Amino acid sequence: MSDGTIVLLIAGAYLGASLLVGVLPGRKTSDSAEGFVAGDRALGGVVMYFITGATIFSAFAFLGAPGWAYSRGGASIYILAYGILGFVPFYVLGPRAARLGKRFGFVTQAEMVAHRFGASWIAGVMALVSIIAFVPYLALQITGAGYVVEAMTSGAVPSKVGGLLVYGVVLLYVMKSGVLGVGWTNTLQGVFMLSLAWGLGLYLPEKLYGGIGPMFERIAEERPGFLEPPGLDASGAPWTWPMYTSSVLISIAGFSVFPHLFMKAFSAKSERTLRRTVVLYPTFQLFVVPLLILGFAGVLFASAPERPDQILPHVILNAGVSPIIAGLFCAGALAASMSSGDAIAHAAASIAVRDGWITALKRPLDAHGERRAIRGVLVAVVIAAYVVSAIYEGSVVKLLLFAYGPIVQFAPAIYATLFWRRATGAGVGAGLALGVAVNVLFAWQPSLAPFAVHEGVYGLAANVAALVLVSLATRARAEDRSTEFLAAADEPSP
C-alpha cells in the first residue's frame, strides 16, 4: 500500500468517525428550535470545555498560527497574548446571560439585547453584522480544510474541491443534530487535536534540528531579529508595537462576544459549569504552543510552500516522516477546521432565522418550522462561505482579524444591556451602526486612519461615544422591563 493511500485512509476514517459522532446526538435532543440551537440547555462541563475551546482554535490554529510563526516570527505571539485573556470577561457575562436565558427563553445574544430595550430592530442589525463577520470566518475554515486535502493528495484534489468535500460532512451532522452534534464532535476533535499537536510539536523539531532548543538557536543565528516581538507585518517589514498591541486588545474585547461563543451561555447546564469552563479555558493555549513551534520548524526548511499558511502540511509531507504520522496530522488539521466551522455555520443560521426573521421582521414560526428554516439557511451560509473561500487569496489569519473588527462592536451593546440602567435602544443602535461603519471604512481604506492601529479600535471608540451620548440624550423606553431585566440578571440561579 502506497504512503499516499495510507494518509488518505487515515484522514477518511477520521471524517467518518466525526460524521458518526455528530449524527448520533440528534436522537436525544428535542425536535424543537430550542433543542437544535441551545441543546435543551443541558450541556455539561466536559462538552462545554471542548465546545468553547475547539470552537475557537480552528483552521486558524493549525494553519494560520504556524503560518505566522514561519513568515512573521515574533508577531505570532499575539495569538497567545489574546487567547489567555480573551475569555476572562465571560466569567461575569456568561452567568448573567444564562439567568436571563432561562427566565425569558433567549437562545441568542441579539434576542437578549432587543428584549432589554424593547427594540426588535436591534436584533436585525446584530444579525446582519454577525453574518458579515461569520461568512469570512467560515470561509477561513473551508480554505484551511481545502489546503490540507490538496496537500495530502499531492495536488490531485484541488483545495476548492477538498474544502467542499469536508464541509459536506460538516453540513450533514449539523443539520441532523444541531448544537449537540457540534458539541460532541468538538469534544472528539479537541482531544484529538491536543494529543496530536504536542506529539508533532516535540517530534518534528527533534527530527529536523535535534530538538527545540537547537532549532531556536539556529533561527536566531541565521535570521537575526526574526524571533523578537512584535515581529514582521504581512509585507515582511517590522510590525509596529501600536498595531501589535491594538490587535491583541481588539481580539480580547471581541472574544467573549463572538455570537457562536456567547450563545453557549444559553446552552450550559448551570452557572457553575460556565464559570468552570472560563477558569479552565486558558489551558487550551497549551494546544497553540506546539503549533507555533511547528511553524518555526519550517523557517529553515529546505523548500518553501506556495503560501505561508501551508507551511505545516508542506513540512509534514516533505520531511520524510511516517505516512501514519502524516495521515494523523492531516486528520488533526481537518479536525481543527471542522471544530470551528460547524459551530460558526450553526450559529450563523440560528441567528439569521431567530434574530433576523422572527425577532426583527416579526415573522413567527412554530418550533418545527423554525428548525426547518434554520436548516435551510445553514445550507445557504455554507454555500456563501464556500464562494468566499474560492475567491479569497490572502492569509487565513488576516481573515480572522477582519472578522474580529465588526464583532468587537457588539461589546458595548452587551455590557450596556447587562449592566447600564441608563442605556437606551437608540444609543445601542447608534453605537453599533457607527462602530461597524467606521471599522469597515478603515479596513477598506487604511490610509485614512490617523494612526496605524487595528481598525476595530476606531470603530470601538466611535461606538462607545455614540452609545453614551445618544443614551443620555434620549429617554429610556419600557423602564419597567429594564428594571425587571436587570433584576433577573442580578439574581443567581439556584
C-alpha positions as CSV (number, residue, x, y, z in Angstrom):
1,M,0.0,0.0,0.0
2,S,1.4,3.4,-1.0
3,D,2.2,6.1,1.5
4,G,-0.4,8.4,-0.1
5,T,-3.1,5.7,0.3
6,I,-2.3,5.3,4.0
7,V,-2.6,9.1,4.5
8,L,-5.9,9.2,2.7
9,L,-7.3,6.2,4.6
10,I,-6.5,7.7,8.0
11,A,-8.0,11.1,7.1
12,G,-11.0,9.4,5.6
13,A,-11.5,7.3,8.7
14,Y,-11.4,10.4,10.8
15,L,-14.1,12.1,8.7
16,G,-16.3,9.0,9.0
17,A,-15.8,9.0,12.8
18,S,-16.7,12.7,13.0
19,L,-19.9,12.1,11.0
20,L,-20.9,9.3,13.3
21,V,-20.2,11.2,16.5
22,G,-22.0,14.2,15.1
23,V,-25.2,12.4,13.9
24,L,-25.9,10.2,17.0
25,P,-26.7,13.0,19.5
26,G,-29.5,14.1,17.2
27,R,-31.6,11.2,18.5
28,K,-31.5,12.6,22.1
29,T,-32.4,16.3,21.6
30,S,-36.0,17.5,21.4
31,D,-37.4,18.2,17.9
32,S,-37.6,21.9,18.5
33,A,-35.7,25.1,17.8
34,E,-34.5,25.3,21.5
35,G,-33.2,21.7,21.2
36,F,-31.5,22.5,17.9
37,V,-30.0,25.9,18.9
38,A,-29.4,25.5,22.7
39,G,-29.3,21.7,23.2
40,D,-32.2,22.0,25.6
41,R,-29.9,24.0,27.9
42,A,-28.2,20.7,29.1
43,L,-24.6,20.8,28.1
44,G,-22.3,19.5,30.8
45,G,-18.8,20.6,31.9
46,V,-16.7,18.3,29.6
47,V,-18.7,19.2,26.4
48,M,-18.8,22.9,27.4
49,Y,-15.0,22.9,27.8
50,F,-14.4,21.4,24.3
51,I,-17.2,23.3,22.5
52,T,-15.7,26.6,23.6
53,G,-12.0,25.6,23.2
54,A,-12.2,23.6,20.0
55,T,-14.7,26.2,18.6
56,I,-12.1,29.0,18.7
57,F,-8.9,27.1,17.9
58,S,-9.6,26.0,14.4
59,A,-8.0,26.1,10.9
60,F,-6.6,29.4,12.1
61,A,-4.6,27.5,14.8
62,F,-3.4,24.5,12.7
63,L,-2.6,26.6,9.6
64,G,-2.7,30.3,10.4
65,A,-0.7,30.2,13.6
66,P,2.2,28.1,12.2
67,G,2.0,30.3,9.1
68,W,2.6,33.4,11.1
69,A,5.4,31.8,13.1
70,Y,7.0,30.8,9.8
71,S,6.6,34.1,8.0
72,R,6.3,36.7,10.7
73,G,8.3,35.4,13.6
74,G,7.7,37.2,16.9
75,A,4.4,38.6,15.7
76,S,2.8,35.2,16.2
77,I,3.0,35.6,20.0
78,Y,-0.1,37.8,19.7
79,I,-2.1,34.6,19.5
80,L,-1.1,33.5,22.9
81,A,-1.5,37.0,24.4
82,Y,-5.2,37.4,23.5
83,G,-6.0,33.7,23.9
84,I,-5.1,33.7,27.6
85,L,-7.2,36.7,28.5
86,G,-9.9,36.7,25.9
87,F,-12.4,34.6,27.7
88,V,-12.0,36.2,31.2
89,P,-14.9,38.6,30.8
90,F,-17.2,35.7,30.2
91,Y,-16.8,34.7,33.9
92,V,-19.2,37.7,34.6
93,L,-21.1,38.0,31.3
94,G,-21.9,34.3,30.9
95,P,-23.8,33.6,34.2
96,R,-25.8,36.9,33.8
97,A,-26.8,35.9,30.3
98,A,-27.6,32.4,31.4
99,R,-30.0,33.7,34.1
100,L,-31.8,35.8,31.5
101,G,-31.9,33.0,29.0
102,K,-33.7,30.7,31.5
103,R,-36.0,33.5,32.6
104,F,-37.0,34.8,29.2
105,G,-36.2,31.9,26.8
106,F,-33.3,33.6,24.9
107,V,-31.0,31.4,22.7
108,T,-29.1,34.3,21.1
109,Q,-27.4,37.4,22.4
110,A,-29.3,39.7,19.9
111,E,-32.6,38.4,21.4
112,M,-31.4,39.4,24.8
113,V,-30.4,42.9,23.7
114,A,-33.6,43.5,21.7
115,H,-35.8,42.4,24.7
116,R,-34.0,44.6,27.1
117,F,-34.7,47.8,25.1
118,G,-38.0,46.8,23.5
119,A,-36.4,47.3,20.1
120,S,-36.7,44.3,17.7
121,W,-34.8,46.2,15.0
122,I,-31.6,45.9,17.1
123,A,-31.8,42.1,16.7
124,G,-31.9,42.6,12.9
125,V,-28.8,44.9,12.9
126,M,-26.9,42.4,15.1
127,A,-27.9,39.6,12.8
128,L,-26.7,41.4,9.8
129,V,-23.3,42.2,11.4
130,S,-23.0,38.6,12.6
131,I,-23.5,37.3,9.1
132,I,-21.0,39.8,7.7
133,A,-18.4,38.5,10.1
134,F,-19.3,34.9,10.1
135,V,-19.2,34.3,6.3
136,P,-15.5,35.1,6.0
137,Y,-14.8,33.4,9.3
138,L,-16.4,30.2,8.0
139,A,-14.6,30.7,4.7
140,L,-11.3,30.6,6.7
141,Q,-12.2,27.1,7.9
142,I,-13.2,25.9,4.4
143,T,-10.0,27.3,3.0
144,G,-7.9,25.5,5.7
145,A,-9.6,22.2,5.0
146,G,-9.0,22.6,1.3
147,Y,-5.3,23.3,1.8
148,V,-5.0,20.1,3.8
149,V,-6.8,17.9,1.3
150,E,-4.8,19.3,-1.6
151,A,-1.5,18.7,0.3
152,M,-2.3,15.2,1.3
153,T,-3.3,14.2,-2.2
154,S,-0.2,15.9,-3.7
155,G,-2.5,18.3,-5.7
156,A,-4.7,15.5,-7.2
157,V,-7.7,17.0,-5.3
158,P,-7.6,20.8,-5.6
159,S,-8.2,22.8,-2.4
160,K,-11.5,24.1,-3.6
161,V,-12.8,20.6,-4.1
162,G,-11.3,19.4,-0.9
163,G,-13.0,22.1,1.1
164,L,-16.3,21.2,-0.4
165,L,-15.9,17.5,0.5
166,V,-15.0,18.2,4.1
167,Y,-17.8,20.7,4.6
168,G,-20.3,18.3,3.1
169,V,-19.7,16.1,6.1
170,V,-20.0,19.1,8.5
171,L,-23.3,20.1,6.9
172,L,-24.7,16.6,7.4
173,Y,-24.1,16.3,11.1
174,V,-25.0,19.9,11.9
175,M,-28.3,19.6,10.1
176,K,-29.1,16.4,11.9
177,S,-28.1,17.2,15.5
178,G,-27.7,21.0,15.8
179,V,-25.6,22.2,18.8
180,L,-25.4,18.7,20.3
181,G,-23.7,17.5,17.2
182,V,-21.4,20.4,17.3
183,G,-20.6,19.8,21.0
184,W,-19.8,16.1,20.8
185,T,-17.8,16.4,17.6
186,N,-15.9,19.3,19.2
187,T,-15.1,17.0,22.1
188,L,-13.7,14.3,19.8
189,Q,-11.8,16.9,17.8
190,G,-10.5,18.7,20.8
191,V,-9.0,15.6,22.4
192,F,-7.5,14.5,19.1
193,M,-6.0,18.0,18.3
194,L,-4.4,18.4,21.8
195,S,-2.8,15.0,21.6
196,L,-1.6,15.4,18.0
197,A,-0.3,18.9,18.4
198,W,2.1,18.0,21.2
199,G,3.1,14.8,19.6
200,L,4.1,16.6,16.4
201,G,5.5,19.7,18.3
202,L,8.0,17.5,20.0
203,Y,8.7,15.1,17.2
204,L,9.4,17.4,14.2
205,P,12.0,19.7,15.8
206,E,13.8,16.7,17.1
207,K,13.8,15.1,13.6
208,L,14.9,18.3,11.7
209,Y,17.2,20.1,14.2
210,G,17.9,17.7,17.1
211,G,15.5,19.4,19.5
212,I,13.5,22.6,20.2
213,G,16.5,24.4,21.7
214,P,18.8,23.8,18.8
215,M,16.1,24.8,16.4
216,F,15.7,28.2,18.0
217,E,19.4,28.7,18.3
218,R,19.8,28.1,14.6
219,I,17.0,30.5,13.7
220,A,18.4,33.2,16.0
221,E,21.8,32.8,14.3
222,E,20.7,32.7,10.7
223,R,17.7,35.1,11.0
224,P,18.7,37.8,13.4
225,G,15.8,39.6,15.0
226,F,13.2,37.3,13.5
227,L,12.2,35.9,16.9
228,E,11.8,39.2,18.6
229,P,8.3,40.7,19.0
230,P,6.5,42.5,17.6
231,G,7.8,40.6,14.5
232,L,7.0,41.3,10.9
233,D,3.9,42.5,9.1
234,A,2.4,40.8,6.0
235,S,4.9,42.6,3.7
236,G,7.9,41.4,5.7
237,A,8.6,44.8,7.2
238,P,8.8,45.3,11.0
239,W,5.3,45.2,12.6
240,T,4.7,48.2,14.8
241,W,4.0,48.0,18.5
242,P,0.8,50.0,18.2
243,M,-0.5,47.6,15.6
244,Y,0.6,44.6,17.6
245,T,-1.0,45.9,20.9
246,S,-4.2,47.0,19.3
247,S,-4.6,43.7,17.5
248,V,-4.3,41.9,20.9
249,L,-6.7,44.3,22.6
250,I,-9.4,44.1,19.9
251,S,-9.1,40.3,19.9
252,I,-9.6,40.2,23.7
253,A,-12.5,42.6,23.5
254,G,-14.2,40.7,20.7
255,F,-13.5,37.2,22.0
256,S,-16.3,36.8,24.5
257,V,-19.0,38.5,22.4
258,F,-18.5,36.3,19.3
259,P,-22.1,35.2,18.8
260,H,-21.3,31.5,18.4
261,L,-19.3,31.6,21.6
262,F,-21.6,33.8,23.6
263,M,-24.6,31.6,22.7
264,K,-23.1,28.8,24.8
265,A,-24.2,30.8,27.9
266,F,-27.7,29.8,26.9
267,S,-26.7,26.1,26.5
268,A,-24.9,25.4,29.7
269,K,-26.4,23.1,32.4
270,S,-25.6,25.6,35.2
271,E,-23.7,28.8,36.1
272,R,-21.1,26.6,37.8
273,T,-20.4,24.9,34.5
274,L,-20.0,28.2,32.8
275,R,-17.5,29.6,35.4
276,R,-15.5,26.3,35.5
277,T,-15.3,26.5,31.7
278,V,-13.9,30.0,31.8
279,V,-11.3,29.1,34.5
280,L,-10.1,26.0,32.5
281,Y,-10.2,27.7,29.1
282,P,-6.6,29.1,29.2
283,T,-5.4,25.6,29.2
284,F,-6.3,25.4,25.6
285,Q,-3.3,27.7,25.0
286,L,-1.2,24.6,25.6
287,F,-2.6,23.5,22.3
288,V,-1.3,26.6,20.5
289,V,2.3,26.4,21.8
290,P,3.3,23.3,19.9
291,L,1.7,24.6,16.7
292,L,3.8,27.7,16.9
293,I,6.9,25.5,17.4
294,L,5.9,23.6,14.3
295,G,5.7,26.8,12.3
296,F,9.2,27.9,13.5
297,A,10.4,24.4,12.5
298,G,9.7,25.4,8.9
299,V,11.7,28.6,8.9
300,L,14.9,26.9,7.8
301,F,13.3,24.1,5.9
302,A,14.9,23.3,2.6
303,S,11.9,24.2,0.5
304,A,9.1,26.7,0.8
305,P,5.3,26.3,0.4
306,E,3.3,28.3,-2.1
307,R,1.7,30.3,0.8
308,P,2.8,30.7,4.5
309,D,-0.5,29.1,5.7
310,Q,0.6,25.9,4.0
311,I,3.9,25.5,5.9
312,L,2.7,22.8,8.3
313,P,1.3,20.4,5.8
314,H,4.3,21.2,3.5
315,V,6.9,20.2,6.1
316,I,5.0,17.2,7.3
317,L,4.5,15.8,3.9
318,N,8.1,16.6,2.7
319,A,10.2,15.8,5.7
320,G,10.2,12.0,5.2
321,V,8.0,11.3,8.2
322,S,6.0,8.1,8.5
323,P,2.8,8.1,6.4
324,I,0.9,7.2,9.6
325,I,2.1,10.4,11.2
326,A,1.3,12.4,8.1
327,G,-2.2,10.9,8.0
328,L,-2.7,11.7,11.6
329,F,-1.6,15.3,11.0
330,C,-4.0,15.7,8.1
331,A,-6.8,14.3,10.2
332,G,-5.9,16.7,13.0
333,A,-5.9,19.7,10.7
334,L,-9.3,18.7,9.3
335,A,-10.5,18.4,12.9
336,A,-9.3,21.9,13.6
337,S,-11.2,23.3,10.6
338,M,-14.4,21.3,11.4
339,S,-14.4,22.1,15.1
340,S,-14.8,25.8,14.4
341,G,-16.7,25.6,11.1
342,D,-19.6,23.6,12.5
343,A,-20.2,26.0,15.4
344,I,-19.9,29.0,13.1
345,A,-22.3,27.6,10.5
346,H,-24.8,26.5,13.2
347,A,-24.7,29.9,14.9
348,A,-25.0,31.9,11.7
349,A,-28.1,30.1,10.5
350,S,-29.7,30.2,14.0
351,I,-29.0,34.0,14.3
352,A,-30.3,34.7,10.8
353,V,-33.6,33.0,11.5
354,R,-34.1,33.7,15.2
355,D,-32.9,37.3,15.2
356,G,-33.4,38.4,11.6
357,W,-36.6,36.7,10.6
358,I,-38.5,36.1,13.8
359,T,-37.4,38.9,16.1
360,A,-36.6,41.8,13.7
361,L,-39.1,41.1,11.0
362,K,-41.7,39.7,13.4
363,R,-42.5,36.7,11.3
364,P,-43.2,34.0,14.0
365,L,-42.6,30.3,13.2
366,D,-43.7,27.3,15.2
367,A,-40.9,25.2,16.8
368,H,-40.7,22.7,13.9
369,G,-40.9,25.4,11.3
370,E,-38.1,27.3,12.9
371,R,-35.9,24.3,12.9
372,R,-36.6,23.7,9.2
373,A,-35.8,27.3,8.4
374,I,-32.5,27.2,10.3
375,R,-31.5,24.1,8.3
376,G,-32.3,25.8,5.0
377,V,-30.3,28.9,6.0
378,L,-27.5,26.7,7.1
379,V,-27.1,25.4,3.6
380,A,-27.1,29.0,2.2
381,V,-24.5,30.2,4.7
382,V,-22.1,27.3,3.9
383,I,-22.5,28.0,0.1
384,A,-21.8,31.7,0.6
385,A,-18.7,30.9,2.7
386,Y,-17.5,28.4,0.1
387,V,-17.8,31.1,-2.6
388,V,-15.7,33.5,-0.5
389,S,-13.1,30.8,0.2
390,A,-12.9,30.0,-3.5
391,I,-12.2,33.7,-4.4
392,Y,-10.1,34.8,-1.5
393,E,-6.3,34.5,-1.9
394,G,-4.9,36.1,1.3
395,S,-3.8,34.9,4.7
396,V,-6.3,32.9,6.9
397,V,-5.2,35.0,10.0
398,K,-5.9,38.2,8.1
399,L,-9.5,36.8,7.5
400,L,-9.7,36.2,11.3
401,L,-8.6,39.7,12.2
402,F,-11.1,41.2,9.8
403,A,-13.9,39.2,11.4
404,Y,-12.9,40.5,14.9
405,G,-13.4,44.1,13.7
406,P,-17.2,44.0,13.2
407,I,-17.8,41.6,16.1
408,V,-16.0,43.6,18.7
409,Q,-18.6,46.3,18.1
410,F,-21.1,44.0,20.0
411,A,-19.1,44.5,23.2
412,P,-20.5,48.0,24.2
413,A,-24.1,46.8,23.4
414,I,-23.6,43.6,25.6
415,Y,-22.1,45.5,28.5
416,A,-24.8,48.2,28.3
417,T,-27.5,45.6,28.1
418,L,-26.3,43.7,31.2
419,F,-25.1,46.5,33.4
420,W,-26.1,50.1,32.5
421,R,-29.6,51.0,33.5
422,R,-29.5,54.4,31.7
423,A,-28.7,52.9,28.3
424,T,-31.3,53.2,25.6
425,G,-32.1,51.3,22.5
426,A,-31.4,54.3,20.4
427,G,-28.0,54.6,22.0
428,V,-27.1,51.0,21.5
429,G,-28.3,51.1,17.9
430,A,-26.4,54.3,17.1
431,G,-23.2,53.0,18.6
432,L,-23.4,49.7,16.8
433,A,-24.2,51.2,13.4
434,L,-21.5,53.9,13.7
435,G,-18.9,51.5,15.1
436,V,-19.3,49.0,12.3
437,A,-19.3,51.7,9.6
438,V,-16.1,53.2,11.0
439,N,-14.5,49.8,11.3
440,V,-15.3,48.8,7.7
441,L,-14.2,52.2,6.4
442,F,-10.7,51.9,7.9
443,A,-10.4,48.2,6.9
444,W,-11.2,49.2,3.3
445,Q,-9.1,52.4,3.3
446,P,-6.4,52.0,5.9
447,S,-4.6,55.1,4.6
448,L,-7.4,57.3,6.0
449,A,-6.5,56.2,9.6
450,P,-4.5,58.8,11.5
451,F,-2.5,56.1,13.3
452,A,-1.5,52.6,12.3
453,V,-3.6,50.6,14.7
454,H,-6.3,47.9,14.2
455,E,-9.3,49.4,12.5
456,G,-11.5,47.9,15.3
457,V,-10.0,50.5,17.7
458,Y,-11.5,53.4,15.7
459,G,-14.8,51.6,15.4
460,L,-14.9,50.8,19.1
461,A,-14.2,54.4,20.1
462,A,-16.9,55.8,17.8
463,N,-19.3,53.1,19.1
464,V,-18.8,53.9,22.8
465,A,-19.1,57.6,22.2
466,A,-22.3,57.3,20.3
467,L,-23.8,54.8,22.7
468,V,-23.2,57.1,25.7
469,L,-24.1,60.4,24.1
470,V,-27.3,59.2,22.4
471,S,-28.4,57.2,25.5
472,L,-28.0,60.3,27.7
473,A,-29.9,62.4,25.1
474,T,-32.9,60.0,24.7
475,R,-35.5,58.8,27.1
476,A,-35.4,55.1,28.0
477,R,-38.4,53.1,26.8
478,A,-40.0,50.3,28.7
479,E,-38.5,51.3,32.1
480,D,-40.4,48.6,33.9
481,R,-38.9,46.0,31.5
482,S,-35.4,47.3,32.1
483,T,-35.9,47.1,35.9
484,E,-37.2,43.5,35.7
485,F,-34.5,42.6,33.2
486,L,-31.5,43.8,35.3
487,A,-33.0,42.3,38.5
488,A,-33.2,38.9,36.8
489,A,-29.6,39.3,35.7
490,D,-28.5,40.1,39.2
491,E,-30.3,37.1,40.8
492,P,-28.1,33.9,40.9
493,S,-29.7,30.7,39.7
494,P,-30.3,28.1,42.4
